[in-house]
Amino acid sequence: MRQYLGSAVLRSKVAEFWRLDRPVAAICHGPLVLARTQDPVTGRSVLHGRRTTCLPKYLERSAYLLTAWRLGRYYRTYPAYVQDEIQAALASPSDFERGPRTLAARGTATDHRPAFTVEDANYLSSRWPGDAYLFTERFLTLLEKTTRT
């Protein structure tokens, strides 16, 4: 994951694509790529001025604390928590939406109640794999809206 999240080539491609104003979606650690991608015009993150979610600190910390005895720092990809880095890239900390607390409840193909996404214009984000069904459904809707216009 570090190679992906730290790739300057990827950030360059993301910046080019972001400027096309097409649908973009990111889940879990994925919004870190966007937070680290600078808009060449403003010099700020492409997420600056957008609302988003990502892997919340409480979920990342819980995974680490529950597995550290066996996996060491496996769930601590970076010194900063994903949520902290994302919030630092936003125009305001209130642009980050954590969503409801959940440790085990996952959305399913037929029950989206435990799932959470944030949609801001052409950008969609979600917290973790437990949101994947709703995330996919909402992204497909976003893509369909874009192709109709």
C-alpha positions as CSV (number, residue, x, y, z in Angstrom):
1,M,0.0,0.0,0.0
2,R,2.9,2.4,0.7
3,Q,4.1,2.2,-2.9
4,Y,0.6,3.1,-4.1
5,L,-0.2,5.8,-1.6
6,G,3.3,7.4,-1.9
7,S,3.5,7.3,-5.7
8,A,4.3,10.7,-7.3
9,V,3.4,9.3,-10.7
10,L,0.0,8.3,-9.4
11,R,-0.6,11.7,-7.8
12,S,0.3,13.3,-11.2
13,K,-2.2,11.2,-13.0
14,V,-4.9,11.8,-10.4
15,A,-4.4,15.6,-10.7
16,E,-4.8,15.3,-14.5
17,F,-7.9,13.2,-14.1
18,W,-9.4,15.4,-11.3
19,R,-9.2,18.5,-13.6
20,L,-11.5,16.7,-16.1
21,D,-14.3,17.0,-13.5
22,R,-15.3,13.3,-14.0
23,P,-16.6,11.0,-11.2
24,V,-13.9,10.0,-8.7
25,A,-14.5,7.6,-5.8
26,A,-12.2,6.5,-2.9
27,I,-12.7,4.2,0.0
28,C,-10.8,3.4,3.2
29,H,-7.1,4.6,2.7
30,G,-7.9,5.7,-0.9
31,P,-8.7,9.3,0.0
32,L,-5.1,9.6,1.1
33,V,-4.1,9.7,-2.6
34,L,-6.4,12.6,-3.1
35,A,-5.4,14.4,0.0
36,R,-1.8,14.1,-1.1
37,T,-2.5,15.2,-4.7
38,Q,-2.0,18.9,-5.2
39,D,-4.0,21.0,-7.6
40,P,-1.3,22.7,-9.8
41,V,-3.3,25.9,-9.9
42,T,-4.0,26.3,-6.2
43,G,-1.1,24.3,-4.7
44,R,-3.6,22.8,-2.3
45,S,-4.9,19.2,-2.1
46,V,-7.6,18.4,-4.6
47,L,-9.8,17.6,-1.6
48,H,-9.4,21.2,-0.3
49,G,-13.0,22.6,-0.2
50,R,-14.6,19.2,-0.5
51,R,-16.5,17.1,2.0
52,T,-15.1,13.6,2.5
53,T,-14.8,10.5,4.7
54,C,-12.1,7.9,4.9
55,L,-11.0,5.2,7.3
56,P,-11.9,6.7,10.7
57,K,-9.3,7.0,13.4
58,Y,-11.3,4.8,15.8
59,L,-11.5,1.9,13.3
60,E,-7.8,2.2,12.4
61,R,-6.8,2.3,16.1
62,S,-9.1,-0.6,16.9
63,A,-7.7,-2.8,14.2
64,Y,-4.2,-2.0,15.4
65,L,-4.9,-2.6,19.1
66,L,-6.7,-5.9,18.4
67,T,-3.9,-7.3,16.2
68,A,-0.7,-5.7,17.4
69,W,0.1,-8.7,19.6
70,R,0.3,-10.9,16.5
71,L,0.9,-8.5,13.5
72,G,3.0,-5.8,15.1
73,R,2.5,-2.4,13.4
74,Y,0.8,-4.0,10.3
75,Y,-2.3,-1.8,10.7
76,R,-0.3,1.4,11.3
77,T,0.7,2.2,7.7
78,Y,1.9,5.6,8.6
79,P,2.7,7.5,11.8
80,A,-0.3,9.7,11.3
81,Y,-3.8,8.2,11.3
82,V,-5.6,8.3,7.9
83,Q,-8.3,10.6,9.3
84,D,-5.8,13.1,10.7
85,E,-3.9,13.4,7.4
86,I,-7.2,13.8,5.5
87,Q,-8.5,16.5,7.8
88,A,-5.2,18.4,7.5
89,A,-5.7,18.6,3.7
90,L,-9.3,20.0,3.9
91,A,-10.4,23.6,4.0
92,S,-12.0,23.0,7.3
93,P,-12.0,20.0,9.8
94,S,-15.8,20.1,9.6
95,D,-15.5,19.0,5.9
96,F,-14.6,15.5,7.3
97,E,-17.6,13.3,8.1
98,R,-16.8,10.3,10.3
99,G,-20.2,8.6,10.0
100,P,-21.8,6.4,12.6
101,R,-19.6,4.3,14.8
102,T,-19.4,0.7,13.9
103,L,-16.9,-2.0,14.6
104,A,-18.5,-5.1,13.0
105,A,-21.8,-4.1,11.3
106,R,-21.3,-4.2,7.6
107,G,-23.6,-3.2,4.8
108,T,-24.8,-5.9,2.4
109,A,-26.3,-6.0,-1.0
110,T,-29.8,-5.8,0.5
111,D,-29.2,-3.8,3.7
112,H,-27.3,-0.5,3.6
113,R,-28.3,0.6,7.1
114,P,-24.8,0.1,8.6
115,A,-23.0,1.7,5.6
116,F,-21.9,5.3,5.1
117,T,-20.8,7.4,2.1
118,V,-20.2,11.0,1.5
119,E,-21.0,12.5,-1.9
120,D,-19.8,16.0,-2.9
121,A,-20.5,16.9,-6.5
122,N,-18.6,14.4,-8.6
123,Y,-16.6,12.9,-5.7
124,L,-17.7,9.9,-3.6
125,S,-16.0,8.5,-0.5
126,S,-16.5,5.8,2.0
127,R,-14.9,4.6,5.3
128,W,-14.0,0.9,4.9
129,P,-14.9,-2.3,3.1
130,G,-18.0,-2.6,5.3
131,D,-19.5,0.2,3.2
132,A,-18.6,-1.3,-0.2
133,Y,-22.1,-2.3,-1.4
134,L,-23.5,1.1,-0.8
135,F,-20.4,2.7,-2.1
136,T,-20.6,0.8,-5.4
137,E,-24.3,1.4,-5.8
138,R,-23.8,5.2,-5.3
139,F,-20.8,5.3,-7.6
140,L,-22.7,3.5,-10.4
141,T,-25.5,6.1,-9.9
142,L,-22.9,8.9,-10.2
143,L,-21.5,7.4,-13.3
144,E,-24.9,7.0,-14.9
145,K,-25.8,10.6,-14.1
146,T,-22.5,11.7,-15.8
147,T,-23.1,9.7,-19.0
148,R,-26.6,11.1,-19.4
149,T,-25.5,14.7,-19.4
